[in-house]
Amino acid sequence: MKKIINEKNLINKINEAVNTLCDTVIGTLGPKGQNVIIDHSACSPFITNDGVTIAQNIESEDEIINTIFEIVKTSSVKTDDIIGDGTTTTLLLLKNIYNEGRKYINEGINPIMLKKELNVSLNKLIKEIKSLSFKPKKQDLKIIAMISSNSKNIGNIISNTYFKIKNIDGITLEENENEFTETIFYKGYKFETIIASDYFFKENIINFKNAKILLTKSTIDNLEDISYLLNKIINNNQKLIIIAKDYSDDIINNFLSLYLENKINIILLKNPHYGENQKYFLDDIKAISNSYNINNYWLGEIENIKICKNETIICYKKNENITNRIKTIKDNNEFNKNERISMLQNGLATIKIGGNTTVEKREALMRYQDALKAINIAKNGVLIGSGISLLKLKKQFKIETNGDEIIYNILDTVFDQIIYNSGNNILEIKNKIIEENYNIVYDVKNEKFINCNHILDPTLAVIEEFKNAISIASMLLTTNSLIINEYKNINYDDSNIL
């Protein structure tokens, strides 16, 4: 059974849903925003000030409200997917755009016309925002990371790691087993370990230096195919790594018995990928090892290989083959393109995040994720942050339509909310900044005025916040009916249900 809710009853529900969800989240905005405790059925309760996480955990017993919640949440989720931050600001803007728009509709403005005007005003606003944007320096990206994570320490760790690896896809974040945070750099090519037999692990880690490596895209089931190569390598007392699609049981058992008896130093690994990706992986290893073709097998040499039960890392020296391989990966848009290029250029890094409790580690992990994404999207442009750029835009934003007026009216809401959450006087601080011609910003954390260049926002983040906020607010403003499954224990006006 379906029911249709429309007219005044639905509008009241939308108003309640928008304001309830957004008000819960926007109290976390800024360095002195407060935290929210979330009780989750799948894990222990945890504390966070991450906007999208808070929004996703908000539910209501009222099915109408819950349905609207899900629509409102999509704005913050989309912002988080694209930029990894700015979700709280998105919901703040959405709430104010919606409430401002509702005033115009109540005065008789057509909702569809208002939606069109808002979209035109958005394009106008984006041009204005881009006009204030500037290319960031290294120090600027470090500031971005600190602001996004709300932590000087996290900002330093993320930015320093990023500057060394130079690729977001080359950085992995994970929880540490202890309370310490550490960054591990892998100067090499890393892949999943799939070993032919666990008995090759005499110890937990296998380290081979200056070893030969034999590669094939096929399954090795006939020893005669590689007997010549094997004899040459074994007679020279060299270590050998073989990477193949698979091995027959006889091959595995023969090599394993010789290995365990210390007669040969050989390890059999399986290609960790499937289909066409197997070829791309082998091409990477060929480049790293300067391999050459011998009877449809590729033989090369590697400086060092470290084989653990979960992952294998090949260390190598730069060569011309690697440079050419990187170009091919870029041109062909191969799988895991960015991560593999990072491994072939600057290596990889894993930041193991420590904490005294699981709750602390989980909360810190979200901050690290935000900082990493924020740096990545800030590469192409930044703005003066803390709502200052939007305050500055307000004095030059020309009002020509109702949509323009709505945008104009909400340009100072980000600044106001940050100051409000800090417990300071909004008007007093705003007037001081205007008197100084927007060349200073109020450092909420240290409660003092500082140079503008010390607080920055990624340009793309600000644009995405407005785009997603206007998108959802416009849809809600142009909605006058809701079809929902039959529900119980909800108060509604029978005259508005068909």
C-alpha positions in Angstrom: 0.0 0.0 0.0 1.2 3.5 -0.8 0.1 6.8 0.6 0.4 10.3 -0.9 1.3 13.2 1.4 1.1 16.7 -0.1 0.5 20.4 0.4 1.1 21.9 3.8 1.6 18.7 5.7 4.6 17.7 3.5 6.1 21.2 3.6 6.1 21.1 7.4 7.8 17.7 7.3 10.5 19.0 4.9 11.1 22.0 7.1 11.4 19.8 10.2 13.7 17.3 8.4 16.1 19.9 6.9 16.5 21.9 10.1 16.8 18.9 12.4 19.5 17.2 10.4 21.4 20.3 9.4 21.3 21.8 12.9 22.7 18.6 14.4 25.7 18.7 12.0 26.5 22.4 11.8 27.4 22.7 15.5 30.6 20.8 14.6 31.8 23.5 12.1 35.2 25.1 12.7 38.1 24.5 15.0 35.9 24.9 18.1 32.9 23.0 16.7 31.6 20.4 19.1 31.7 16.6 18.8 28.8 14.2 18.5 28.5 10.8 20.1 27.2 8.1 17.8 25.7 4.9 19.1 26.1 2.3 16.3 24.6 -1.1 16.3 27.5 -2.6 14.3 30.3 -1.3 16.6 30.9 0.4 19.9 29.8 4.1 20.3 32.3 6.6 18.9 32.8 10.4 19.0 33.3 12.4 15.8 32.9 15.9 14.3 32.9 14.5 10.7 29.8 15.9 9.0 29.0 13.1 6.6 29.4 10.5 9.3 27.0 12.3 11.7 24.5 12.9 8.9 24.5 9.3 7.8 23.7 8.2 11.4 20.7 10.4 11.8 17.3 8.6 11.6 13.7 9.3 12.7 10.8 7.1 13.8 8.7 9.2 11.5 8.9 7.6 8.0 8.2 10.8 6.2 11.0 12.6 8.0 13.3 9.7 7.4 12.6 9.8 3.7 13.5 13.5 3.5 16.6 12.8 5.7 17.9 10.5 3.0 17.5 13.1 0.3 19.2 15.8 2.4 22.1 13.4 3.2 22.9 12.9 -0.5 24.2 16.5 -0.6 26.9 15.8 2.1 27.6 12.3 0.7 28.3 13.7 -2.8 30.5 16.5 -1.4 32.4 13.9 0.6 32.8 11.5 -2.4 34.3 14.3 -4.5 36.4 16.3 -2.1 36.5 14.3 1.2 35.6 17.3 3.2 33.2 20.3 3.3 30.2 18.1 4.3 29.2 20.3 7.2 29.5 23.5 5.2 27.3 21.9 2.5 24.5 21.2 5.0 24.8 24.7 6.5 24.4 26.2 3.0 21.6 23.8 2.1 19.6 24.7 5.2 19.9 28.5 4.6 19.3 28.3 0.9 16.2 26.2 1.5 14.8 28.4 4.3 15.5 31.6 2.2 13.8 30.0 -0.8 10.8 29.0 1.2 10.2 32.6 2.1 10.0 33.6 -1.5 7.7 30.7 -2.4 5.4 31.7 0.6 5.3 35.2 -0.9 4.0 33.8 -4.2 7.1 33.2 -6.3 6.9 30.2 -8.6 9.1 27.4 -7.3 10.2 26.2 -10.8 11.2 29.8 -11.7 13.1 30.2 -8.5 15.0 26.9 -9.1 16.1 28.2 -12.6 17.2 31.5 -11.1 19.2 29.7 -8.4 21.0 27.6 -11.1 21.9 30.8 -13.0 23.1 32.5 -9.8 25.2 29.5 -9.0 27.1 29.8 -12.3 27.6 33.5 -11.6 28.9 32.7 -8.1 31.3 30.1 -9.4 32.9 32.7 -11.7 33.3 35.1 -8.7 34.8 32.4 -6.5 37.3 31.4 -9.2 38.4 35.1 -9.6 39.6 35.0 -6.0 41.4 31.7 -6.3 45.2 31.4 -6.4 47.8 28.6 -7.0 49.0 27.1 -3.6 52.5 26.8 -2.4 53.8 23.8 -0.4 53.1 25.7 2.8 49.6 26.4 1.7 48.9 22.7 1.2 50.2 22.0 4.6 47.8 24.6 6.0 44.9 23.0 4.1 45.8 19.6 5.7 45.9 21.1 9.2 42.5 22.9 8.7 40.8 19.9 7.2 42.0 17.5 10.0 41.7 20.2 12.7 45.1 19.1 13.8 48.6 20.5 13.3 50.2 17.1 13.9 48.0 15.3 11.4 48.4 18.1 8.9 52.2 17.9 9.1 52.2 14.1 8.8 49.9 14.0 5.8 51.5 16.9 4.0 55.1 15.6 4.5 54.1 12.2 3.3 52.3 13.6 0.3 55.2 15.8 -0.7 57.5 12.7 -0.7 55.1 10.4 -2.5 53.4 13.1 -4.7 50.4 10.9 -5.3 47.3 10.4 -3.1 46.9 6.9 -4.5 50.3 6.0 -3.2 49.4 6.6 0.4 47.6 4.1 2.5 45.9 4.8 5.9 45.3 2.1 8.5 44.9 1.7 12.2 48.0 0.7 14.2 47.9 -2.1 16.8 49.4 0.2 19.4 49.0 3.9 20.5 51.8 5.2 18.3 51.4 6.7 14.8 54.1 5.8 12.3 54.7 6.4 8.6 56.4 3.6 6.6 57.8 4.4 3.2 58.1 1.7 0.6 60.7 2.6 -2.1 59.5 -0.1 -4.4 56.7 -1.9 -6.2 54.2 -3.5 -3.8 51.7 -6.3 -4.6 49.7 -9.0 -2.9 51.6 -12.1 -2.0 50.2 -15.3 -3.4 52.8 -17.9 -2.8 52.7 -21.4 -4.3 53.0 -23.0 -0.9 53.2 -21.6 2.6 56.1 -24.0 3.3 58.3 -21.6 1.4 58.1 -19.4 4.5 60.9 -20.7 6.7 60.5 -17.4 8.5 57.7 -14.8 8.5 59.7 -12.7 6.0 61.7 -13.7 3.0 64.5 -11.3 1.9 66.4 -11.9 -1.3 69.0 -9.5 -2.6 70.4 -9.4 -6.1 68.1 -12.1 -7.2 67.1 -13.3 -10.7 63.4 -13.1 -11.6 61.6 -15.3 -14.1 58.3 -14.2 -15.5 55.6 -15.9 -17.5 51.9 -15.3 -18.2 51.3 -19.1 -18.3 51.0 -21.9 -15.9 54.3 -23.8 -15.3 53.6 -27.6 -15.5 56.6 -28.8 -17.4 60.1 -28.5 -16.0 61.7 -29.1 -19.3 60.5 -25.7 -20.6 62.7 -23.9 -18.1 65.4 -26.5 -17.3 68.1 -24.6 -19.3 67.4 -21.3 -17.4 67.2 -23.1 -14.1 70.5 -25.0 -14.5 72.3 -21.8 -15.5 70.9 -19.9 -12.4 71.5 -22.7 -10.0 75.0 -23.5 -11.2 75.9 -19.9 -10.6 74.4 -20.2 -7.0 72.0 -17.4 -7.7 68.7 -16.7 -6.0 65.5 -17.0 -8.1 62.0 -15.7 -7.9 59.5 -17.1 -10.4 56.1 -15.3 -11.0 53.7 -17.4 -13.1 49.9 -17.7 -13.5 50.0 -21.0 -11.6 52.1 -24.2 -11.1 51.3 -27.9 -11.2 51.5 -29.8 -8.0 54.6 -31.7 -9.2 56.5 -28.5 -10.0 55.6 -27.0 -6.5 56.6 -30.2 -4.7 59.9 -30.6 -6.6 61.0 -27.1 -6.0 59.8 -27.0 -2.4 61.8 -30.1 -1.4 65.0 -28.7 -3.0 64.3 -25.3 -1.2 63.7 -26.9 2.2 66.9 -29.0 1.8 68.8 -25.7 1.1 69.9 -27.0 -2.3 68.4 -24.0 -4.2 67.2 -20.5 -3.2 63.9 -20.3 -5.1 60.5 -18.9 -4.4 57.4 -19.5 -6.5 54.8 -16.7 -6.6 51.6 -16.5 -8.4 50.4 -13.5 -10.4 48.0 -11.7 -8.0 45.7 -10.3 -10.8 43.2 -11.6 -13.3 42.5 -11.4 -17.0 44.2 -8.5 -18.9 45.5 -7.0 -15.6 47.9 -10.0 -15.3 49.7 -8.8 -18.4 49.8 -5.2 -17.2 51.3 -6.4 -13.9 54.0 -8.5 -15.7 54.8 -5.6 -17.9 55.5 -3.5 -14.8 57.8 -6.2 -13.3 59.6 -6.6 -16.7 60.4 -2.9 -16.7 61.6 -2.9 -13.1 63.9 -5.9 -13.6 65.2 -5.0 -17.1 63.9 -8.4 -18.3 64.6 -9.9 -21.7 62.7 -12.6 -23.6 64.0 -16.2 -23.7 61.7 -18.7 -25.3 58.5 -16.9 -24.2 59.9 -16.4 -20.6 61.2 -13.2 -19.3 64.4 -13.2 -17.3 65.6 -10.2 -15.3 67.3 -9.1 -12.1 66.1 -7.3 -9.0 68.0 -5.4 -6.4 66.0 -6.6 -3.4 62.7 -8.4 -2.8 60.9 -8.6 0.5 58.1 -11.2 0.7 55.7 -11.1 3.6 52.6 -13.3 4.0 50.3 -10.5 2.9 52.4 -8.3 0.6 55.6 -8.4 -1.5 57.8 -5.4 -2.2 60.4 -5.3 -5.0 63.0 -2.6 -4.6 64.7 -1.4 -7.8 66.9 1.1 -9.5 65.5 3.6 -11.9 66.0 2.8 -15.6 64.8 3.9 -19.0 62.3 0.9 -19.2 60.5 2.3 -16.1 60.2 5.7 -17.7 58.7 4.2 -20.9 56.4 2.0 -18.8 55.0 5.0 -16.9 54.2 6.7 -20.2 52.4 3.6 -21.5 50.3 3.3 -18.4 49.2 6.9 -18.7 48.4 6.6 -22.4 46.4 3.4 -22.0 44.6 4.3 -18.8 45.4 1.0 -17.3 43.9 -0.4 -14.0 45.0 1.2 -10.7 46.8 3.7 -12.9 47.7 6.3 -10.3 48.8 3.8 -7.6 51.1 1.9 -10.1 52.6 5.1 -11.4 53.3 6.2 -7.9 55.1 2.9 -7.2 57.1 3.3 -10.3 58.0 6.9 -9.6 58.2 7.7 -5.9 57.2 4.6 -4.1 54.4 4.1 -1.5 53.7 5.1 2.0 51.5 3.6 4.8 50.5 5.7 7.7 49.6 3.5 10.7 47.4 5.5 13.0 47.7 4.9 16.7 45.6 5.7 19.7 44.8 4.6 23.2 41.4 3.2 22.2 39.6 1.9 19.1 37.3 5.0 19.3 40.3 7.3 19.3 41.9 5.5 16.4 38.7 5.5 14.3 38.1 9.2 14.9 41.8 10.0 14.0 41.6 7.9 10.8 38.7 10.0 9.5 40.7 13.2 10.1 43.7 11.7 8.2 41.3 10.8 5.3 39.9 14.3 5.2 43.3 15.9 5.2 44.6 13.7 2.4 41.7 14.4 0.1 41.8 18.1 0.9 45.4 18.3 -0.1 44.7 16.5 -3.4 41.8 18.8 -4.4 43.7 21.9 -3.3 46.6 21.4 -5.8 44.9 23.5 -8.5 43.7 26.4 -6.4 42.9 27.8 -2.9 40.9 30.6 -1.3 41.2 32.5 1.9 39.2 30.3 4.3 37.0 30.6 7.3 34.3 32.2 5.2 36.4 35.3 4.5 36.3 34.9 0.7 32.6 34.6 0.8 32.3 37.7 3.0 34.5 39.5 0.4 32.3 38.3 -2.4 29.2 39.7 -0.7 30.4 43.3 -1.3 30.8 42.7 -5.1 28.0 40.2 -5.8 25.3 42.0 -7.9 21.7 41.2 -7.2 19.6 41.0 -10.4 17.1 38.1 -9.6 15.5 36.4 -6.6 18.1 33.6 -7.0 20.9 36.2 -6.7 19.3 37.6 -3.6 19.1 34.2 -1.9 22.8 33.6 -2.7 23.7 37.1 -1.4 21.8 36.6 1.8 23.6 33.4 2.7 27.2 34.3 1.8 28.1 35.3 5.3 26.5 32.2 7.0 29.7 30.1 6.9 31.7 32.8 8.7 28.9 33.5 11.2 28.5 29.8 12.1 32.3 29.3 12.7 32.4 32.3 15.0 29.1 31.3 16.7 30.5 27.8 17.4 33.6 29.4 19.0 31.4 31.4 21.4 32.7 34.8 20.2 30.8 38.0 19.1 30.0 37.6 15.4 29.3 41.3 14.6 32.4 42.6 16.4 34.8 40.2 14.6 33.1 40.8 11.3 33.3 44.5 11.5 37.0 44.3 12.4 37.7 42.2 9.3 35.7 44.6 7.1 37.6 47.6 8.5 40.9 45.8 7.6 39.6 45.3 4.0 39.4 41.5 4.4 43.2 41.3 4.8 42.9 39.6 8.2 41.1 36.5 9.5 40.1 35.5 13.0 42.0 32.5 14.2 39.3 30.8 16.2 41.6 28.2 17.7 44.0 30.7 19.2 41.5 33.5 19.5 43.4 36.2 17.7 43.5 38.0 14.3 46.1 36.8 11.9 47.2 37.2 8.3 44.7 35.8 5.8 47.2 33.4 4.2 47.3 31.2 7.3 43.7 29.9 6.8 42.9 28.5 3.4 40.2 26.4 1.7 40.5 24.5 -1.6 38.6 26.3 -4.3 37.0 23.2 -5.6 35.7 22.4 -2.2 33.9 25.7 -1.9 32.4 25.3 -5.4 31.2 21.7 -4.7 29.7 22.8 -1.4 27.5 25.4 -3.2 26.7 23.1 -6.1 25.4 20.2 -3.9 23.6 22.5 -1.5 21.7 24.3 -4.2 21.0 21.1 -6.0 19.2 19.4 -3.1 17.6 22.6 -1.7 16.2 23.4 -5.2 14.7 19.9 -5.4 13.0 20.2 -2.0 11.7 23.6 -2.9 10.0 22.3 -6.0 8.5 19.2 -4.3 4.9 19.3 -3.2 4.0 15.6 -2.9 5.6 12.4 -1.4 4.6 8.8 -2.1 5.5 6.5 0.7 4.7 3.0 2.0 1.8 2.8 4.5 3.0 3.7 7.9 1.7 3.8 11.5 1.9 6.1 14.5 2.4 9.3 12.5 0.3 12.4 13.2 -0.9 13.9 10.0 -3.8 16.0 8.7 -6.2 13.6 6.9 -7.3 16.4 4.5 -3.8 16.4 3.0 -3.6 12.6 2.3 -5.3 11.2 -0.8 
